């Protein structure tokens, strides 16, 4: 809260407890992911971006403390430019993902990641599971953020980027693929 007051029953400490409960309920089988736009849209995000020279942004600390498994980028994560995003990503332990780059990129961001887990199956046996994770975002991101992305990065259509990334993950041995899609539904609905 920006009013400098404590609100009982809300906050990251409560969220952390809920996440831990879920992880305990299915050891190895729970993934915690972020689907983008964490760096913009709140007064805190804007203040942190203005003070970016220090590289101290709270989001990496939160992601690391909650032990996120993967981070997908959203279009608003580019609002403060690639150098700012690279500073933030450099402090995140989880893989930061975006398979949508047509040209350029962001240091520390990969198109895909493989997560290795051991899960207990219904027969009681522990088995290895390879989970492929990828992320796509709207190609219009380069238009929406033209002021800071022109000549730096462009993005391809989400479906094409997803197909390529999924094929790569399958070829690398993924048993399951998780696609983070930072997008909306078409105006005409799903056809």
N, C-alpha and C positions, 0 to 999 in steps of 0.2 A: 504494500500500500504506500502511495506517495504522501499520505497524511501522517506518516510516522506513528502509526498506531498498530497494535497487535490485534489480529482477528483470529479468534479461536476456531480451530477445526479446518483451517485453510492454510495453504502454503506448501513449500517444498518439503518440509519435515513430514507433513502428513502424507504427501505424495510418495516420499521415499519409503515410508512404512507400508503403504499399499503395494508398491512395487515389490518390496521384499516379501510380503505375504504371497503374492502371486508366484514369485520365483520359487518359494518354498513348496508351493502346491504342485509344481511340476518341474523338478530340478532338471536343468539342461534344456528344457523344452520351451522356455519363455524367452522371447526376444524383446528388447526395448529399443525402439527406433524412433527417429524424428523425421518428419516429412517436410521440413523446410519452413522458411519465413520466421525463424526465431530471432533474427538480428534486427528486425524492423517492426514497427507497428505499436510500440509501447513507448511511453516517455523514457523509461529506463534505457531501452535500446538506442534511442536518439541521443541521450546524454552520453552513453558509452561510446557511440560513434564519434561524437565531437571530441572526446578525450582519447582518441585511438593512438596517439603518439606513444603512449606507454605500453600498448599491447595488452593491457589488463582489461579484459572484458569478462563479465560474470558467466556468460553462457558456457564456455569450455569448462569452467569449474563445476557448474551444475551438471553438465553431461558426464564429466568424469566422476563426480561424486555419486551419481545415480548409476554409473557403470553401463552407459548406453552401449548397444551392440553395433549400431550403424546409424549414420546421419545422412539423409538425403537433402540436397539443396533445393530451395524454393526460389522463385523469381525475385522476391524481396531481399533475399540474402545478398543480392548484387547491388542493392540500392546505394551503398556507400563506396562502391568500386571494388575492383579485384584486389588491390593491395591491402585494403582493410579486411576483406574476406580471408585472404591468405594469412594475415596476422592471427585471426581468430582460429582458423583451421589448424594452424601450427601447434596449438595448445590442446587440441582434442585427441584423446587416445583412441576412440572408436574410428573405424573407417568413415571418411567423408566421401560421399558418392554423387556422381552426376555422369550419366552416360550420354547426355544430350549435346555435348560439345561437337560442333561441326568444324570450327576453327578455334584455335587458342585453347585456353584452359585456365585452371587455378592450381597453383602449387599445393600439393598435399591432397588433392581431390582425384579419386580414381573412378573409372566407369563401373567397376564391379568389385565385389569382395566375396571371399569364401569364409564362412564361419563353421568351425568344427565343434560339434557337440556330442555328448554321450547322453542318450535318453533311455529311460526304462520303458520297455514296451509292455503291452497288455499281458504278454506271457511271462513277465517278470525278468526277462533278459535285458541286459544293457547292450545297446547297439550304437555304433558310430553313425552319425548323421552329418552330412555335408550340406550346408544351407548356403545357396548363392543369393546374394543381395545386390540389387541395382536400383537406380533412381533416374527418373526422367522429369523434365519440367517443360513448360510451354516454350515453343520456339520464339514466341513474341517477346520473350524476356529481353532479347537484344534490341527490340524496338522500344519497349517500355523503359529501358535503362540506357537508351542511346547515348545520353550525355557522358556516361562513364564506361560504356562497353564498346562504342564504335571503334573499330580497328583493333580491338582487343580479343573479343570472343563473339562467336555466333553459335546458334543452336539449330539442330535439325529437328524434324517432326518427331514427336514422342513415340509413335508406333514404330517407326523405322529404328530409332535408337533402342527401344525396348527389345525388338526382335534380335538385333545384333548382340546386345548385351546378354540376353537370355541364351542365345546360341553359344556364346563364349563360355558362360557359366556351365551349361550342360556339357560342353566339350572338356571343361576342367574337372568334371566329376560331381557336379552338384546333384544331390538327390532331390532337393526341393529348391524352388526359386521364389524369392520374395521380391516383388516389383513395387517400389515406392513410386507413386505417380502423383506429382504435385500439379494437379490440373483440375479443371471443373468439367461438368457434364456439358455436352453440346446443347445449344439453345432449343433444338428440336427434340431433345430427349435421346434416349438410347434406342438405336434402330435395330 
